[in-house]
Amino acid sequence: MTRRAQDLILVVLALLAAVTTYLAFANVRGAAPTGDEVANGGLTPGAGSPTTQDEGDGVDNTAGPTESPDSSGVGAPLAAARDALASNDPVTIAVLGDSTSNERSEWVHLWAAMLAEDRPVTISHWNESDGTTYNGPDVLSEDGEGSEVTIWSGSIAGATAATAADLLPAILPERPDFVIYNFGHNSPVDEVADHFDALHAGIEDRYGDVPTIVILQNPQLDDRAADVREAVEAWADDNGADVIDIAAVWPQASWPWLVDEVHPSPQGQQLWAETVAEALR
């Protein structure tokens, strides 16, 4: 091979090497992300750039914070009762119930005495001997910074909600700011709804919509009437009433919290009064 031919081959090989190097360098530059692309997760702005939304959970985190639901557990009747007791206006309360709330040693009177510590309070108990009217009022306090409270304690031994319905309007002589139903121990489970319906309708016919609170009463011995309590709670849920669940705080369905198979002991009545006071504070 001549010297000229050898030189020509060397030139061609050099050109081929240069072209190969250029193409490799160009491919590398085309594949590498720019600085903007790195900052946007490998995507250029305006071309499918990611937002703060997590595609995995489907929640748009770019939106502002939303209001969380009220977690206090307080419904409209309980809120209305609390507002009434916290206001500067006179407050009228009706408690309609059975033999767990008809005596001065029981929770309604005990709760009234708690209220009387810082406000004027008068409570009248139903005259069970007469059966048509109230006894004269017990004035528990005439002093205090809180507004005046009047309580109609319309509880009767052996009563159901239907009993109170039959005694309207005598047992509820004026419109209360709120009413508390304290029934269940004397009602067969299949009659609970009808009994409460009768009382509720009677009050509504006479006074319109009155905020209603329903007591879930203390457990009987061995909690043998739990189904009745469940029926009372179901009625409250269906009729827009709030509940104060005494059974939930009751230590045990036996002595020393009961004096017999149904009725609370003095310490049970005190616990009941304190639970109601706390719920309405």
Secondary structure, DSSP 8 states (H G I E B T S, - for coil): --HHHHHHHHHHHHHHHHHHHHHHHHHHHHHS--HHHHHTTT--TTSS---S-BTTTTB-TTS--------S---HHHHHHHHHHHSSS-EEEEEEE-TTSSSTTSHHHHHHHHHTTSS-EEEEEB-TTTSSSB---EEEES--SS--EEEEEEE-TT--HHHHHHHTTTTS-S--SEEEEE--TTS-GGGHHHHHHHHHHHHHHHHS---EEEEE----GGGTTHHHHHHHHHHHHHTT-EEEESGGG-S-SSTTSBSSSSSB-HHHHHHHHHHHHHHT-
